[in-house]
Amino acid sequence: MTDVDDTLFDFPCAFPLKAMGLANKNLKQILSAIVRKHDPEFSEQNITEKHSNGGKYISLTATLKAVSREQLDAIYQELTDSKHFVMLL
């Protein structure tokens, strides 16, 4: 029996995390604060945003330094638990 590494990433790596929510002027800051808990060097400058055609939703892409699967799992869990985001990729 062989141990198989189930990760697809070679850590550390730059990881683009996408989060979508209702357009809110604070959504970028909320995402930044959550990511910064798990990557203290993360800067809000590493977030790009795109508004939906109708302006109701905003898509944010945060590129962070991922150091482990556990770190990414923790970030995704915290974002999932947040009432501010409706979809994560």
PyMOL Python script that loads the backbone (N, CA, C, O; Angstrom):
from pymol import cmd

cmd.read_pdbstr("""\
ATOM      1  N   MET A   1       0.840  -1.169   0.000  1.00  0.00           N
ATOM      2  CA  MET A   1       0.000   0.000   0.000  1.00  0.00           C
ATOM      3  C   MET A   1       0.891   1.240   0.000  1.00  0.00           C
ATOM      4  O   MET A   1       1.837   1.330   0.782  1.00  0.00           O
ATOM      5  N   THR A   2       0.584   2.201  -0.885  1.00  0.00           N
ATOM      6  CA  THR A   2       1.368   3.411  -1.031  1.00  0.00           C
ATOM      7  C   THR A   2       0.587   4.600  -0.504  1.00  0.00           C
ATOM      8  O   THR A   2      -0.610   4.732  -0.761  1.00  0.00           O
ATOM      9  N   ASP A   3       1.279   5.478   0.247  1.00  0.00           N
ATOM     10  CA  ASP A   3       0.646   6.715   0.679  1.00  0.00           C
ATOM     11  C   ASP A   3       0.539   7.633  -0.525  1.00  0.00           C
ATOM     12  O   ASP A   3       1.515   7.847  -1.244  1.00  0.00           O
ATOM     13  N   VAL A   4      -0.656   8.173  -0.739  1.00  0.00           N
ATOM     14  CA  VAL A   4      -0.887   9.069  -1.857  1.00  0.00           C
ATOM     15  C   VAL A   4      -1.166  10.457  -1.305  1.00  0.00           C
ATOM     16  O   VAL A   4      -2.050  10.632  -0.466  1.00  0.00           O
ATOM     17  N   ASP A   5      -0.415  11.438  -1.774  1.00  0.00           N
ATOM     18  CA  ASP A   5      -0.655  12.817  -1.389  1.00  0.00           C
ATOM     19  C   ASP A   5      -1.849  13.313  -2.189  1.00  0.00           C
ATOM     20  O   ASP A   5      -1.802  13.352  -3.418  1.00  0.00           O
ATOM     21  N   ASP A   6      -2.925  13.694  -1.493  1.00  0.00           N
ATOM     22  CA  ASP A   6      -4.152  14.060  -2.193  1.00  0.00           C
ATOM     23  C   ASP A   6      -4.211  15.551  -2.536  1.00  0.00           C
ATOM     24  O   ASP A   6      -5.257  16.039  -2.966  1.00  0.00           O
ATOM     25  N   THR A   7      -3.133  16.265  -2.358  1.00  0.00           N
ATOM     26  CA  THR A   7      -3.151  17.679  -2.697  1.00  0.00           C
ATOM     27  C   THR A   7      -2.704  17.886  -4.143  1.00  0.00           C
ATOM     28  O   THR A   7      -1.847  17.169  -4.659  1.00  0.00           O
ATOM     29  N   LEU A   8      -3.302  18.875  -4.772  1.00  0.00           N
ATOM     30  CA  LEU A   8      -2.951  19.186  -6.162  1.00  0.00           C
ATOM     31  C   LEU A   8      -1.987  20.368  -6.248  1.00  0.00           C
ATOM     32  O   LEU A   8      -1.574  20.769  -7.336  1.00  0.00           O
ATOM     33  N   PHE A   9      -1.639  20.912  -5.098  1.00  0.00           N
ATOM     34  CA  PHE A   9      -0.812  22.108  -5.063  1.00  0.00           C
ATOM     35  C   PHE A   9       0.566  21.811  -4.501  1.00  0.00           C
ATOM     36  O   PHE A   9       0.746  20.931  -3.660  1.00  0.00           O
ATOM     37  N   ASP A  10       1.521  22.566  -4.987  1.00  0.00           N
ATOM     38  CA  ASP A  10       2.878  22.497  -4.471  1.00  0.00           C
ATOM     39  C   ASP A  10       3.068  23.721  -3.576  1.00  0.00           C
ATOM     40  O   ASP A  10       3.355  24.818  -4.054  1.00  0.00           O
ATOM     41  N   PHE A  11       2.903  23.511  -2.273  1.00  0.00           N
ATOM     42  CA  PHE A  11       2.958  24.621  -1.310  1.00  0.00           C
ATOM     43  C   PHE A  11       4.393  25.003  -0.988  1.00  0.00           C
ATOM     44  O   PHE A  11       5.269  24.139  -0.974  1.00  0.00           O
ATOM     45  N   PRO A  12       4.650  26.264  -0.731  1.00  0.00           N
ATOM     46  CA  PRO A  12       3.747  27.411  -0.822  1.00  0.00           C
ATOM     47  C   PRO A  12       3.517  27.808  -2.280  1.00  0.00           C
ATOM     48  O   PRO A  12       4.341  27.541  -3.154  1.00  0.00           O
ATOM     49  N   CYS A  13       2.377  28.452  -2.515  1.00  0.00           N
ATOM     50  CA  CYS A  13       2.043  28.892  -3.868  1.00  0.00           C
ATOM     51  C   CYS A  13       1.099  30.085  -3.810  1.00  0.00           C
ATOM     52  O   CYS A  13       0.446  30.333  -2.796  1.00  0.00           O
ATOM     53  N   ALA A  14       1.040  30.816  -4.913  1.00  0.00           N
ATOM     54  CA  ALA A  14       0.058  31.889  -5.051  1.00  0.00           C
ATOM     55  C   ALA A  14      -1.269  31.227  -5.380  1.00  0.00           C
ATOM     56  O   ALA A  14      -1.350  30.425  -6.310  1.00  0.00           O
ATOM     57  N   PHE A  15      -2.312  31.556  -4.623  1.00  0.00           N
ATOM     58  CA  PHE A  15      -3.603  30.901  -4.788  1.00  0.00           C
ATOM     59  C   PHE A  15      -4.687  31.952  -5.000  1.00  0.00           C
ATOM     60  O   PHE A  15      -4.897  32.806  -4.139  1.00  0.00           O
ATOM     61  N   PRO A  16      -5.383  31.896  -6.150  1.00  0.00           N
ATOM     62  CA  PRO A  16      -6.472  32.845  -6.397  1.00  0.00           C
ATOM     63  C   PRO A  16      -7.789  32.302  -5.832  1.00  0.00           C
ATOM     64  O   PRO A  16      -8.314  31.298  -6.313  1.00  0.00           O
ATOM     65  N   LEU A  17      -8.301  32.962  -4.830  1.00  0.00           N
ATOM     66  CA  LEU A  17      -9.552  32.573  -4.188  1.00  0.00           C
ATOM     67  C   LEU A  17     -10.637  33.526  -4.676  1.00  0.00           C
ATOM     68  O   LEU A  17     -10.462  34.743  -4.627  1.00  0.00           O
ATOM     69  N   LYS A  18     -11.763  32.974  -5.150  1.00  0.00           N
ATOM     70  CA  LYS A  18     -12.859  33.810  -5.633  1.00  0.00           C
ATOM     71  C   LYS A  18     -14.015  33.727  -4.659  1.00  0.00           C
ATOM     72  O   LYS A  18     -14.420  32.646  -4.231  1.00  0.00           O
ATOM     73  N   ALA A  19     -14.540  34.903  -4.318  1.00  0.00           N
ATOM     74  CA  ALA A  19     -15.686  34.989  -3.417  1.00  0.00           C
ATOM     75  C   ALA A  19     -16.692  35.963  -4.016  1.00  0.00           C
ATOM     76  O   ALA A  19     -16.321  37.033  -4.498  1.00  0.00           O
ATOM     77  N   MET A  20     -17.973  35.583  -3.982  1.00  0.00           N
ATOM     78  CA  MET A  20     -19.018  36.435  -4.531  1.00  0.00           C
ATOM     79  C   MET A  20     -20.063  36.733  -3.476  1.00  0.00           C
ATOM     80  O   MET A  20     -20.388  35.892  -2.638  1.00  0.00           O
ATOM     81  N   GLY A  21     -20.581  37.947  -3.536  1.00  0.00           N
ATOM     82  CA  GLY A  21     -21.614  38.351  -2.597  1.00  0.00           C
ATOM     83  C   GLY A  21     -22.390  39.532  -3.140  1.00  0.00           C
ATOM     84  O   GLY A  21     -22.091  40.058  -4.212  1.00  0.00           O
ATOM     85  N   LEU A  22     -23.406  39.945  -2.370  1.00  0.00           N
ATOM     86  CA  LEU A  22     -24.161  41.129  -2.745  1.00  0.00           C
ATOM     87  C   LEU A  22     -23.228  42.328  -2.707  1.00  0.00           C
ATOM     88  O   LEU A  22     -22.382  42.444  -1.820  1.00  0.00           O
ATOM     89  N   ALA A  23     -23.393  43.212  -3.673  1.00  0.00           N
ATOM     90  CA  ALA A  23     -22.540  44.402  -3.736  1.00  0.00           C
ATOM     91  C   ALA A  23     -22.676  45.174  -2.433  1.00  0.00           C
ATOM     92  O   ALA A  23     -23.776  45.555  -2.032  1.00  0.00           O
ATOM     93  N   ASN A  24     -21.564  45.395  -1.792  1.00  0.00           N
ATOM     94  CA  ASN A  24     -21.507  46.046  -0.492  1.00  0.00           C
ATOM     95  C   ASN A  24     -20.154  46.720  -0.431  1.00  0.00           C
ATOM     96  O   ASN A  24     -19.131  46.105  -0.732  1.00  0.00           O
ATOM     97  N   LYS A  25     -20.146  47.983  -0.041  1.00  0.00           N
ATOM     98  CA  LYS A  25     -18.875  48.711  -0.027  1.00  0.00           C
ATOM     99  C   LYS A  25     -17.863  48.118   0.938  1.00  0.00           C
ATOM    100  O   LYS A  25     -16.670  48.398   0.820  1.00  0.00           O
ATOM    101  N   ASN A  26     -18.306  47.309   1.887  1.00  0.00           N
ATOM    102  CA  ASN A  26     -17.400  46.717   2.868  1.00  0.00           C
ATOM    103  C   ASN A  26     -16.966  45.287   2.525  1.00  0.00           C
ATOM    104  O   ASN A  26     -16.149  44.710   3.242  1.00  0.00           O
ATOM    105  N   LEU A  27     -17.491  44.713   1.455  1.00  0.00           N
ATOM    106  CA  LEU A  27     -17.216  43.300   1.151  1.00  0.00           C
ATOM    107  C   LEU A  27     -15.723  43.040   0.954  1.00  0.00           C
ATOM    108  O   LEU A  27     -15.208  42.015   1.401  1.00  0.00           O
ATOM    109  N   LYS A  28     -15.036  43.951   0.294  1.00  0.00           N
ATOM    110  CA  LYS A  28     -13.601  43.795   0.054  1.00  0.00           C
ATOM    111  C   LYS A  28     -12.836  43.778   1.385  1.00  0.00           C
ATOM    112  O   LYS A  28     -11.918  42.979   1.567  1.00  0.00           O
ATOM    113  N   GLN A  29     -13.216  44.653   2.302  1.00  0.00           N
ATOM    114  CA  GLN A  29     -12.556  44.714   3.602  1.00  0.00           C
ATOM    115  C   GLN A  29     -12.856  43.470   4.436  1.00  0.00           C
ATOM    116  O   GLN A  29     -11.991  42.987   5.168  1.00  0.00           O
ATOM    117  N   ILE A  30     -14.069  42.960   4.327  1.00  0.00           N
ATOM    118  CA  ILE A  30     -14.447  41.748   5.061  1.00  0.00           C
ATOM    119  C   ILE A  30     -13.615  40.567   4.570  1.00  0.00           C
ATOM    120  O   ILE A  30     -13.074  39.808   5.373  1.00  0.00           O
ATOM    121  N   LEU A  31     -13.514  40.414   3.254  1.00  0.00           N
ATOM    122  CA  LEU A  31     -12.711  39.338   2.686  1.00  0.00           C
ATOM    123  C   LEU A  31     -11.245  39.484   3.110  1.00  0.00           C
ATOM    124  O   LEU A  31     -10.605  38.508   3.500  1.00  0.00           O
ATOM    125  N   SER A  32     -10.733  40.685   3.032  1.00  0.00           N
ATOM    126  CA  SER A  32      -9.344  40.926   3.392  1.00  0.00           C
ATOM    127  C   SER A  32      -9.074  40.558   4.853  1.00  0.00           C
ATOM    128  O   SER A  32      -8.054  39.940   5.159  1.00  0.00           O
ATOM    129  N   ALA A  33      -9.975  40.931   5.745  1.00  0.00           N
ATOM    130  CA  ALA A  33      -9.796  40.638   7.171  1.00  0.00           C
ATOM    131  C   ALA A  33      -9.784  39.136   7.432  1.00  0.00           C
ATOM    132  O   ALA A  33      -8.993  38.653   8.242  1.00  0.00           O
ATOM    133  N   ILE A  34     -10.652  38.401   6.753  1.00  0.00           N
ATOM    134  CA  ILE A  34     -10.705  36.943   6.947  1.00  0.00           C
ATOM    135  C   ILE A  34      -9.429  36.297   6.425  1.00  0.00           C
ATOM    136  O   ILE A  34      -8.833  35.464   7.108  1.00  0.00           O
ATOM    137  N   VAL A  35      -9.004  36.671   5.222  1.00  0.00           N
ATOM    138  CA  VAL A  35      -7.798  36.081   4.648  1.00  0.00           C
ATOM    139  C   VAL A  35      -6.577  36.436   5.503  1.00  0.00           C
ATOM    140  O   VAL A  35      -5.700  35.597   5.710  1.00  0.00           O
ATOM    141  N   ARG A  36      -6.518  37.665   5.994  1.00  0.00           N
ATOM    142  CA  ARG A  36      -5.363  38.114   6.777  1.00  0.00           C
ATOM    143  C   ARG A  36      -5.205  37.313   8.078  1.00  0.00           C
ATOM    144  O   ARG A  36      -4.091  37.177   8.584  1.00  0.00           O
ATOM    145  N   LYS A  37      -6.294  36.790   8.616  1.00  0.00           N
ATOM    146  CA  LYS A  37      -6.202  35.945   9.821  1.00  0.00           C
ATOM    147  C   LYS A  37      -5.345  34.714   9.556  1.00  0.00           C
ATOM    148  O   LYS A  37      -4.671  34.207  10.453  1.00  0.00           O
ATOM    149  N   HIS A  38      -5.378  34.244   8.321  1.00  0.00           N
ATOM    150  CA  HIS A  38      -4.697  33.003   7.952  1.00  0.00           C
ATOM    151  C   HIS A  38      -3.417  33.245   7.155  1.00  0.00           C
ATOM    152  O   HIS A  38      -2.597  32.342   6.990  1.00  0.00           O
ATOM    153  N   ASP A  39      -3.258  34.464   6.666  1.00  0.00           N
ATOM    154  CA  ASP A  39      -2.052  34.875   5.937  1.00  0.00           C
ATOM    155  C   ASP A  39      -1.750  36.310   6.365  1.00  0.00           C
ATOM    156  O   ASP A  39      -2.172  37.254   5.697  1.00  0.00           O
ATOM    157  N   PRO A  40      -1.026  36.484   7.470  1.00  0.00           N
ATOM    158  CA  PRO A  40      -0.785  37.820   8.026  1.00  0.00           C
ATOM    159  C   PRO A  40      -0.125  38.807   7.065  1.00  0.00           C
ATOM    160  O   PRO A  40      -0.230  40.018   7.258  1.00  0.00           O
ATOM    161  N   GLU A  41       0.544  38.312   6.048  1.00  0.00           N
ATOM    162  CA  GLU A  41       1.201  39.193   5.081  1.00  0.00           C
ATOM    163  C   GLU A  41       0.268  39.619   3.948  1.00  0.00           C
ATOM    164  O   GLU A  41       0.664  40.402   3.084  1.00  0.00           O
ATOM    165  N   PHE A  42      -0.963  39.112   3.945  1.00  0.00           N
ATOM    166  CA  PHE A  42      -1.907  39.420   2.870  1.00  0.00           C
ATOM    167  C   PHE A  42      -2.243  40.909   2.859  1.00  0.00           C
ATOM    168  O   PHE A  42      -2.436  41.520   3.911  1.00  0.00           O
ATOM    169  N   SER A  43      -2.311  41.482   1.662  1.00  0.00           N
ATOM    170  CA  SER A  43      -2.654  42.897   1.489  1.00  0.00           C
ATOM    171  C   SER A  43      -3.930  43.017   0.664  1.00  0.00           C
ATOM    172  O   SER A  43      -4.137  42.277  -0.297  1.00  0.00           O
ATOM    173  N   GLU A  44      -4.767  43.946   1.051  1.00  0.00           N
ATOM    174  CA  GLU A  44      -6.006  44.197   0.312  1.00  0.00           C
ATOM    175  C   GLU A  44      -5.722  44.575  -1.140  1.00  0.00           C
ATOM    176  O   GLU A  44      -6.599  44.449  -1.994  1.00  0.00           O
ATOM    177  N   GLN A  45      -4.520  45.032  -1.420  1.00  0.00           N
ATOM    178  CA  GLN A  45      -4.129  45.363  -2.794  1.00  0.00           C
ATOM    179  C   GLN A  45      -4.124  44.119  -3.684  1.00  0.00           C
ATOM    180  O   GLN A  45      -4.112  44.239  -4.909  1.00  0.00           O
ATOM    181  N   ASN A  46      -4.134  42.930  -3.085  1.00  0.00           N
ATOM    182  CA  ASN A  46      -4.146  41.681  -3.845  1.00  0.00           C
ATOM    183  C   ASN A  46      -5.559  41.189  -4.123  1.00  0.00           C
ATOM    184  O   ASN A  46      -5.766  40.010  -4.408  1.00  0.00           O
ATOM    185  N   ILE A  47      -6.525  42.088  -4.039  1.00  0.00           N
ATOM    186  CA  ILE A  47      -7.913  41.749  -4.350  1.00  0.00           C
ATOM    187  C   ILE A  47      -8.353  42.543  -5.566  1.00  0.00           C
ATOM    188  O   ILE A  47      -8.209  43.765  -5.612  1.00  0.00           O
ATOM    189  N   THR A  48      -8.891  41.837  -6.546  1.00  0.00           N
ATOM    190  CA  THR A  48      -9.498  42.500  -7.699  1.00  0.00           C
ATOM    191  C   THR A  48     -11.005  42.302  -7.600  1.00  0.00           C
ATOM    192  O   THR A  48     -11.471  41.327  -7.012  1.00  0.00           O
ATOM    193  N   GLU A  49     -11.750  43.213  -8.167  1.00  0.00           N
ATOM    194  CA  GLU A  49     -13.204  43.118  -8.081  1.00  0.00           C
ATOM    195  C   GLU A  49     -13.856  43.317  -9.437  1.00  0.00           C
ATOM    196  O   GLU A  49     -13.350  44.021 -10.310  1.00  0.00           O
ATOM    197  N   LYS A  50     -14.993  42.670  -9.571  1.00  0.00           N
ATOM    198  CA  LYS A  50     -15.770  42.791 -10.799  1.00  0.00           C
ATOM    199  C   LYS A  50     -17.243  42.810 -10.396  1.00  0.00           C
ATOM    200  O   LYS A  50     -17.719  41.935  -9.673  1.00  0.00           O
ATOM    201  N   HIS A  51     -17.947  43.824 -10.878  1.00  0.00           N
ATOM    202  CA  HIS A  51     -19.365  43.961 -10.561  1.00  0.00           C
ATOM    203  C   HIS A  51     -20.208  43.264 -11.629  1.00  0.00           C
ATOM    204  O   HIS A  51     -19.826  43.217 -12.798  1.00  0.00           O
ATOM    205  N   SER A  52     -21.347  42.728 -11.222  1.00  0.00           N
ATOM    206  CA  SER A  52     -22.262  42.104 -12.171  1.00  0.00           C
ATOM    207  C   SER A  52     -22.874  43.182 -13.060  1.00  0.00           C
ATOM    208  O   SER A  52     -22.826  44.370 -12.741  1.00  0.00           O
ATOM    209  N   ASN A  53     -23.444  42.753 -14.168  1.00  0.00           N
ATOM    210  CA  ASN A  53     -24.033  43.716 -15.111  1.00  0.00           C
ATOM    211  C   ASN A  53     -25.078  44.603 -14.458  1.00  0.00           C
ATOM    212  O   ASN A  53     -25.138  45.800 -14.738  1.00  0.00           O
ATOM    213  N   GLY A  54     -25.898  44.029 -13.592  1.00  0.00           N
ATOM    214  CA  GLY A  54     -26.937  44.809 -12.929  1.00  0.00           C
ATOM    215  C   GLY A  54     -26.450  45.528 -11.688  1.00  0.00           C
ATOM    216  O   GLY A  54     -27.179  46.337 -11.113  1.00  0.00           O
ATOM    217  N   GLY A  55     -25.221  45.242 -11.267  1.00  0.00           N
ATOM    218  CA  GLY A  55     -24.660  45.899 -10.102  1.00  0.00           C
ATOM    219  C   GLY A  55     -25.100  45.327  -8.768  1.00  0.00           C
ATOM    220  O   GLY A  55     -24.749  45.866  -7.718  1.00  0.00           O
ATOM    221  N   LYS A  56     -25.866  44.240  -8.792  1.00  0.00           N
ATOM    222  CA  LYS A  56     -26.362  43.662  -7.537  1.00  0.00           C
ATOM    223  C   LYS A  56     -25.288  42.841  -6.828  1.00  0.00           C
ATOM    224  O   LYS A  56     -25.275  42.774  -5.599  1.00  0.00           O
ATOM    225  N   TYR A  57     -24.392  42.217  -7.584  1.00  0.00           N
ATOM    226  CA  TYR A  57     -23.370  41.327  -7.019  1.00  0.00           C
ATOM    227  C   TYR A  57     -21.978  41.833  -7.343  1.00  0.00           C
ATOM    228  O   TYR A  57     -21.772  42.609  -8.276  1.00  0.00           O
ATOM    229  N   ILE A  58     -21.039  41.373  -6.549  1.00  0.00           N
ATOM    230  CA  ILE A  58     -19.636  41.683  -6.794  1.00  0.00           C
ATOM    231  C   ILE A  58     -18.839  40.388  -6.651  1.00  0.00           C
ATOM    232  O   ILE A  58     -19.086  39.585  -5.752  1.00  0.00           O
ATOM    233  N   SER A  59     -17.890  40.205  -7.545  1.00  0.00           N
ATOM    234  CA  SER A  59     -16.991  39.057  -7.505  1.00  0.00           C
ATOM    235  C   SER A  59     -15.610  39.574  -7.122  1.00  0.00           C
ATOM    236  O   SER A  59     -15.078  40.490  -7.749  1.00  0.00           O
ATOM    237  N   LEU A  60     -15.041  38.970  -6.084  1.00  0.00           N
ATOM    238  CA  LEU A  60     -13.725  39.368  -5.615  1.00  0.00           C
ATOM    239  C   LEU A  60     -12.747  38.218  -5.806  1.00  0.00           C
ATOM    240  O   LEU A  60     -13.071  37.069  -5.506  1.00  0.00           O
ATOM    241  N   THR A  61     -11.569  38.515  -6.297  1.00  0.00           N
ATOM    242  CA  THR A  61     -10.519  37.518  -6.409  1.00  0.00           C
ATOM    243  C   THR A  61      -9.357  37.974  -5.536  1.00  0.00           C
ATOM    244  O   THR A  61      -8.744  39.014  -5.780  1.00  0.00           O
ATOM    245  N   ALA A  62      -9.067  37.172  -4.513  1.00  0.00           N
ATOM    246  CA  ALA A  62      -7.968  37.465  -3.593  1.00  0.00           C
ATOM    247  C   ALA A  62      -6.843  36.479  -3.878  1.00  0.00           C
ATOM    248  O   ALA A  62      -7.035  35.269  -3.760  1.00  0.00           O
ATOM    249  N   THR A  63      -5.689  36.976  -4.247  1.00  0.00           N
ATOM    250  CA  THR A  63      -4.538  36.114  -4.487  1.00  0.00           C
ATOM    251  C   THR A  63      -3.673  36.142  -3.233  1.00  0.00           C
ATOM    252  O   THR A  63      -3.111  37.174  -2.867  1.00  0.00           O
ATOM    253  N   LEU A  64      -3.580  34.984  -2.584  1.00  0.00           N
ATOM    254  CA  LEU A  64      -2.871  34.886  -1.317  1.00  0.00           C
ATOM    255  C   LEU A  64      -1.747  33.881  -1.405  1.00  0.00           C
ATOM    256  O   LEU A  64      -1.661  33.110  -2.361  1.00  0.00           O
ATOM    257  N   LYS A  65      -0.893  33.894  -0.414  1.00  0.00           N
ATOM    258  CA  LYS A  65       0.186  32.917  -0.335  1.00  0.00           C
ATOM    259  C   LYS A  65      -0.344  31.720   0.458  1.00  0.00           C
ATOM    260  O   LYS A  65      -0.490  31.782   1.678  1.00  0.00           O
ATOM    261  N   ALA A  66      -0.626  30.641  -0.253  1.00  0.00           N
ATOM    262  CA  ALA A  66      -1.121  29.427   0.392  1.00  0.00           C
ATOM    263  C   ALA A  66       0.069  28.592   0.838  1.00  0.00           C
ATOM    264  O   ALA A  66       0.979  28.311   0.057  1.00  0.00           O
ATOM    265  N   VAL A  67       0.046  28.200   2.109  1.00  0.00           N
ATOM    266  CA  VAL A  67       1.160  27.416   2.643  1.00  0.00           C
ATOM    267  C   VAL A  67       0.770  25.975   2.967  1.00  0.00           C
ATOM    268  O   VAL A  67       1.641  25.128   3.169  1.00  0.00           O
ATOM    269  N   SER A  68      -0.544  25.691   3.019  1.00  0.00           N
ATOM    270  CA  SER A  68      -0.977  24.324   3.301  1.00  0.00           C
ATOM    271  C   SER A  68      -2.450  24.151   2.946  1.00  0.00           C
ATOM    272  O   SER A  68      -3.201  25.119   2.826  1.00  0.00           O
ATOM    273  N   ARG A  69      -2.828  22.918   2.787  1.00  0.00           N
ATOM    274  CA  ARG A  69      -4.236  22.615   2.535  1.00  0.00           C
ATOM    275  C   ARG A  69      -5.077  23.002   3.750  1.00  0.00           C
ATOM    276  O   ARG A  69      -6.206  23.472   3.606  1.00  0.00           O
ATOM    277  N   GLU A  70      -4.526  22.804   4.936  1.00  0.00           N
ATOM    278  CA  GLU A  70      -5.243  23.147   6.161  1.00  0.00           C
ATOM    279  C   GLU A  70      -5.542  24.653   6.218  1.00  0.00           C
ATOM    280  O   GLU A  70      -6.621  25.063   6.645  1.00  0.00           O
ATOM    281  N   GLN A  71      -4.589  25.453   5.790  1.00  0.00           N
ATOM    282  CA  GLN A  71      -4.802  26.899   5.754  1.00  0.00           C
ATOM    283  C   GLN A  71      -5.956  27.236   4.807  1.00  0.00           C
ATOM    284  O   GLN A  71      -6.853  27.999   5.164  1.00  0.00           O
ATOM    285  N   LEU A  72      -5.930  26.664   3.602  1.00  0.00           N
ATOM    286  CA  LEU A  72      -6.993  26.933   2.637  1.00  0.00           C
ATOM    287  C   LEU A  72      -8.337  26.445   3.152  1.00  0.00           C
ATOM    288  O   LEU A  72      -9.344  27.137   2.997  1.00  0.00           O
ATOM    289  N   ASP A  73      -8.371  25.268   3.761  1.00  0.00           N
ATOM    290  CA  ASP A  73      -9.617  24.740   4.318  1.00  0.00           C
ATOM    291  C   ASP A  73     -10.175  25.684   5.378  1.00  0.00           C
ATOM    292  O   ASP A  73     -11.383  25.917   5.429  1.00  0.00           O
ATOM    293  N   ALA A  74      -9.304  26.225   6.221  1.00  0.00           N
ATOM    294  CA  ALA A  74      -9.741  27.135   7.286  1.00  0.00           C
ATOM    295  C   ALA A  74     -10.308  28.430   6.704  1.00  0.00           C
ATOM    296  O   ALA A  74     -11.315  28.942   7.191  1.00  0.00           O
ATOM    297  N   ILE A  75      -9.666  28.954   5.671  1.00  0.00           N
ATOM    298  CA  ILE A  75     -10.166  30.170   5.027  1.00  0.00           C
ATOM    299  C   ILE A  75     -11.529  29.909   4.403  1.00  0.00           C
ATOM    300  O   ILE A  75     -12.468  30.678   4.613  1.00  0.00           O
ATOM    301  N   TYR A  76     -11.641  28.827   3.636  1.00  0.00           N
ATOM    302  CA  TYR A  76     -12.913  28.511   2.989  1.00  0.00           C
ATOM    303  C   TYR A  76     -14.011  28.275   4.020  1.00  0.00           C
ATOM    304  O   TYR A  76     -15.154  28.675   3.800  1.00  0.00           O
ATOM    305  N   GLN A  77     -13.686  27.634   5.135  1.00  0.00           N
ATOM    306  CA  GLN A  77     -14.695  27.393   6.163  1.00  0.00           C
ATOM    307  C   GLN A  77     -15.194  28.704   6.758  1.00  0.00           C
ATOM    308  O   GLN A  77     -16.395  28.892   6.951  1.00  0.00           O
ATOM    309  N   GLU A  78     -14.261  29.606   7.045  1.00  0.00           N
ATOM    310  CA  GLU A  78     -14.654  30.895   7.620  1.00  0.00           C
ATOM    311  C   GLU A  78     -15.480  31.717   6.632  1.00  0.00           C
ATOM    312  O   GLU A  78     -16.435  32.386   7.028  1.00  0.00           O
ATOM    313  N   LEU A  79     -15.122  31.672   5.360  1.00  0.00           N
ATOM    314  CA  LEU A  79     -15.896  32.388   4.348  1.00  0.00           C
ATOM    315  C   LEU A  79     -17.275  31.759   4.163  1.00  0.00           C
ATOM    316  O   LEU A  79     -18.264  32.468   3.977  1.00  0.00           O
ATOM    317  N   THR A  80     -17.338  30.436   4.214  1.00  0.00           N
ATOM    318  CA  THR A  80     -18.620  29.730   4.101  1.00  0.00           C
ATOM    319  C   THR A  80     -19.533  30.083   5.275  1.00  0.00           C
ATOM    320  O   THR A  80     -20.739  30.249   5.097  1.00  0.00           O
ATOM    321  N   ASP A  81     -18.966  30.195   6.459  1.00  0.00           N
ATOM    322  CA  ASP A  81     -19.742  30.523   7.657  1.00  0.00           C
ATOM    323  C   ASP A  81     -20.208  31.981   7.671  1.00  0.00           C
ATOM    324  O   ASP A  81     -21.140  32.326   8.397  1.00  0.00           O
ATOM    325  N   SER A  82     -19.570  32.825   6.881  1.00  0.00           N
ATOM    326  CA  SER A  82     -19.914  34.245   6.844  1.00  0.00           C
ATOM    327  C   SER A  82     -21.222  34.450   6.084  1.00  0.00           C
ATOM    328  O   SER A  82     -21.474  33.788   5.077  1.00  0.00           O
ATOM    329  N   LYS A  83     -22.037  35.357   6.565  1.00  0.00           N
ATOM    330  CA  LYS A  83     -23.310  35.666   5.904  1.00  0.00           C
ATOM    331  C   LYS A  83     -23.101  36.588   4.698  1.00  0.00           C
ATOM    332  O   LYS A  83     -24.049  36.859   3.961  1.00  0.00           O
ATOM    333  N   HIS A  84     -21.886  37.067   4.490  1.00  0.00           N
ATOM    334  CA  HIS A  84     -21.617  38.056   3.450  1.00  0.00           C
ATOM    335  C   HIS A  84     -21.359  37.457   2.065  1.00  0.00           C
ATOM    336  O   HIS A  84     -21.473  38.154   1.057  1.00  0.00           O
ATOM    337  N   PHE A  85     -21.013  36.177   2.016  1.00  0.00           N
ATOM    338  CA  PHE A  85     -20.637  35.577   0.732  1.00  0.00           C
ATOM    339  C   PHE A  85     -21.645  34.506   0.322  1.00  0.00           C
ATOM    340  O   PHE A  85     -22.065  33.681   1.133  1.00  0.00           O
ATOM    341  N   VAL A  86     -22.023  34.540  -0.963  1.00  0.00           N
ATOM    342  CA  VAL A  86     -23.010  33.585  -1.457  1.00  0.00           C
ATOM    343  C   VAL A  86     -22.393  32.455  -2.274  1.00  0.00           C
ATOM    344  O   VAL A  86     -23.029  31.422  -2.480  1.00  0.00           O
ATOM    345  N   MET A  87     -21.153  32.646  -2.743  1.00  0.00           N
ATOM    346  CA  MET A  87     -20.500  31.607  -3.532  1.00  0.00           C
ATOM    347  C   MET A  87     -18.988  31.751  -3.416  1.00  0.00           C
ATOM    348  O   MET A  87     -18.455  32.861  -3.393  1.00  0.00           O
ATOM    349  N   LEU A  88     -18.314  30.619  -3.344  1.00  0.00           N
ATOM    350  CA  LEU A  88     -16.852  30.589  -3.277  1.00  0.00           C
ATOM    351  C   LEU A  88     -16.326  29.646  -4.335  1.00  0.00           C
ATOM    352  O   LEU A  88     -16.921  28.601  -4.597  1.00  0.00           O
ATOM    353  N   LEU A  89     -15.218  30.009  -4.941  1.00  0.00           N
ATOM    354  CA  LEU A  89     -14.556  29.143  -5.924  1.00  0.00           C
ATOM    355  C   LEU A  89     -13.095  29.048  -5.571  1.00  0.00           C
ATOM    356  O   LEU A  89     -12.336  28.369  -6.263  1.00  0.00           O
TER     357      LEU A  89
END
""", "prot")
cmd.dss("prot")
cmd.show_as("cartoon", "prot")
cmd.util.cbc("prot")
cmd.orient("prot")
